[in-house]
Amino acid sequence: MQRKWRYCFSNYTTGRVEDSRVLRGFNRGPRPYFGSGHSAQQLNTLSSGNGILNYSLKGMLIISSIILSVQNLCKTFSSHGDDFKAVDNISFDIHAGEIVSLLGPNGAGKTTTVSMVGGYLIPTSGQVIINGVNRYQDKFDSKVGIVLGGELGFYGRASAIDNLLFFSDLARVPRKNQRTEVARVLELVELTNVSNKKVQFFSRGMKQRLHIARALLGNPPLLLLDEPTTGLDVEISAEIHRIIKQLASQGVAILLTSHTMSEIESLADQVLLIGAGKIFSAGTVTELIKQSDIHHIDRPATLEESYLAIAPKLRRP
């Protein structure tokens, strides 16, 4: 029987925790790290970070990079005796530092899937496991940052820093650490210079960055991004993309939903094609383009062209 632990990286010689960053080599698939010689005191010290530490009775240390594991997830809605299966037996994993995009037509089950991962909807069956914690069975809180974006969601007459101090309470950031944490997330999204400005005077792009900052309070290992650049101009969209890539490089696992094909091409490591509540196909952008069998003499096919070729197969009957 294995005991599950969260981990930081420790100095194997001194036992002192040195760094809470994830191993960059874990970003592409389950590549566990094996080590030994950790004392019980060291294991009890390893209490934060993005990943799962399994300590077996043989004294072997195994670190897994899987942050989100969705297993056989189903959601059925019932109305007047009729059942509608919005999500039908979906399974996928997201590793530390990986960006996975859900792509499919309206009504495919993307929003329902994200809502179950985010804790807004209880699944009919299946499991949502975040950092080794079963969201709907274990008693521990699952930290997830959720970015829905838009003009709403903040107190317009309060400053950015005051808004984030309020939301840091909701994120259960200890009171003594709140100002430091707010300063950290404002710096990540480059809003430090306007931290005392009232949010009602923020541009739409600034508000979107503030949404991301709010989601990062408490340093969650998983970020859910729903249409992060909708309605933004090209320059601001590029800035949001840069921030998302930076977060992934720091080990945050990201689940992205977007209808903007160029955004998915720019950001996604893996794309899940969803249709009629099921995963139709999964792979990199290049792999999905190959599956569409769209060819041009003078240039490669785009993701948009490939998706349009596959889209009829994704619609519900």
N, C-alpha and C positions, 0 to 999 in steps of 0.2 A: 504493500500500500504506500502511495506517495503522499507527502504533505505539500501543499501549495503555498508559496510565499511570493510576495512582491519583492523586487530587488533594486538595489543600487549596485554600482561596481565598487568593490572593495580592494584594498591593497592586500594581496595574499600573504605578504610578510607581516604587516602590522595589524591587519584586521580592520583598519580604519576605512570608512567609506570615503572614496576619493571623488567620485563623479557619478551623477545620476543620468547621464546621457545614454541613449541606446547605442548598441553596436551598429555601425553603418552597414556591416556585412549582412545584417538580417533583413535588409529592405526588400529583398526579392526572394521570398519563399522560406519555408521552414528549415533553417540551417542552425540547429541547436549548438550551443557551446558547452563543452564538457570540461569540468574541473573538479578538483577534490581538495581535501584538507581544510574545509571550512568548519570551524567550531560551532557549537550551538549558539554561543554568544554572537558570533558573526552573523549567523542566519537570522537571529532575532533582530539584528541591527538593520538588515536589508529590508527596508520598509517602504520604499517609494521607487518610482521609475516606471518605464513602459515595457512591461513584459511579465512573464510568469517564471518563477523559480521553483523547480520541483526538486525536492531533496529526498532521495530514496534511502532505504535502509542500508544499502551498500556504500553509502557515503559519496555518491556521485551527484554532482551539481549539473542540472540541465536548465538552460535558459531558452525559452521559446519567445519568438518575436511576434506571435499572434496577439493582436490587441482586441479585435472583434471577430467572433466566430458566430455566424448565424447558421443554425442547424435545423433543417426540416421545418422551416417557419411557414405557418398557415394562418390565414385570417378569413373567416366566413361571416358575412353579414346576413341576418335573417329579417325579412319583412313580409308580414301577411302570409306566413307559411312558405315563402319562397327563400331559398338560400342562394347567396351570391358569393363565390369564392374569389375574393379580391387578390389574395396571395396564396399560391398553391405549391407548398413543399419546396421553398427556396433555401438554398444553402450556399454560403460563401465565407471566405476569411479575408481579413485585412491585416497586414503586418505593420509593424512600427515603421514610420516614414513612407508608407505607401498611400497613393491616392487612387481610389477605386471609384469609377463613375457608373451610375445607373442610367441607362439610356433606353427609351421606349416611347411609344405613343401615349397620349392621354388615356387614362383608364387602365394602364398596363399593370399597375400595382406598385409603382415607385414610391409615391407619397405614403401609401399604407405601410410599406416596408420601412421607410425612414421613420414614420411615426411609432412603429413598434420598437425599433432600435432606440429611439429617443425617449421612450417611456410614456408616450401619449396614448397609445393603444395597447391593450393586452392581447397577446396572440391567442388564437383558438387552440393552437398546438405548436410545438417546436420550442427551440431555445434561443435566447440571445445572451451570449457570454462575452462580457467585457473585462479584459484583464483577468480572466479566470473566475470572474464573479457572474453567476447566473442572475441576470437582471430581474427575473420574475420569481425566483425561488429562494435565493440567498437573502439574508437580512442586511447585508452590507449595501451601502449606497454605491451605485455605478456612476462614476464621473464621466459625463459626456457634455461637450460644448456644442451648442446648437445655434446656427446662424440662419435665421429666416429672412433677415434683411428688411428693406422697406423704410418708409418714412416714420413709422410708429415704433413704439417700444421703449422710448426714453421720456424723461421729464424735461420738456423744452425750456422751462425757466430755470432749470438747474444746470450747473456746469458739467462738463464731461467727467471731471474727477469726482464730483458729488454723486452723479449718476452711478459711477462704477463703485464708489464706496457703498452705496445702497445695495447694488447687486452682489457685491462681495459678501455681504451678510447672507443673502439668499444662497450663495455658493458655499456657505459655511467656512469661509476663510476666517481663521482666528483673528479677533479684533486687533491684537497687537501687530499682526502682519499685514493688515489691510492696506495701509498707505504704501507700503513697499510693493505689495502685489499689484495695486492699481498703477503705480509708476512703471512697473515691469511691463504690463500689457499695453499701456499707452506708448511706451517706447517701441514695442514690437510692431505696432501699426503706425508708428511715426505721427502720433498726435500729441506728443509731450508739449510742443510749443503752443497748443491751443487748449491745454487741459483745464484752464480756468474760464474758458469761453462758454457762454450759454449754448446748449445744444440746438435751440431754436434758430440759431444763426449759422449752423453747420450746413455745408452743401450736401447733396445726396451722397457723393462719394465719401465724404468725411463721416457721415452717419453710418455708411456701410462698414467702414473701418472700425467705427466705434462698436458696431454689432459684433465684429470679430473679436475685438478687445474684451467685450463682455463675456463672450463664449470661452475665452481663454483664462478667465479668473479661476483660480484653484488648480491651474495646470492640468487639465484633463488630458488623458492619453488619446482620446478619440474626439474628432470634430466632424459634425454633420453640417454640410454646406448646401443650402437649397437655393439654386439660381443666384449665385453670389454677385453677378455683374449685370443682372437685368436692369435695363434703363440707364446704365452708365455709359459715358462716352468712351471712346477708344483709349484715350490716355489714362483715365481713371481705372478702366478695366485692366489695363496692363499693370498698373500699380497693385491692384488687388491680386492679380495672378502672381506677381513677384512675392507678395506677402504669403500667399498660400504655399508657394514652393519653398520659401524660407522655413515655414512651420514644418513642412514635411521633412526638410533636411535636418531639423532638430528632433525628429523622431515621432512627431504627431501623426497618428493614423487618420486619414481623411476619407469620408464617404461623401461624394459629390453628386448632386443631381443638377442637370443642366440641359437645356434645349439648344444651346449654342455649340455647334459642332467644332468651331475653331477653338473654343474654350476647352472642350474635352480633348482635342488633339494636342493642345498645349500642356495640359495639366495631368491627364490620367495615365497611370502606369498600367491599369487594367480597366477594361470596360465590360460591364454586364449588360447584355441585351435582354430586356424583359418584355414579354408579350403574354397577354391573357393570364397574368399572375405567375408565370413561370419564367425561369431563366432559359432563354432560347439559345444563347451562345455566350461565351466568355473568352477574353483574350486581350492582347494589346491592340492598339489602333491598327497597326500594320497587319496583324493576324485577321482582324475583322474585315479589313479591306480586301484581303485575299479571299476570304470566304464568300464575299459578294460576287466575285467573278466579273467585276467591272474592269475593263481595260481601255487604255487610250494609247495611241501610237506615239504621241509627242510628250506625254506626261503621265505620272501616276494618278490613279483615282483618288478622290478626296473621301474623307469619312462621310460627308453629307451625301455624296453620290452613292456610296456603298450602302448607307443606311436606307436611303430611299428605295434602293433595289430590294432590300430585305424587309422593309416596313410592312408590306401586305401580309407577310407570314406572321407578324406580331399582333395583328388585330384579333380581337375576340370575335368568335363566330356570331 
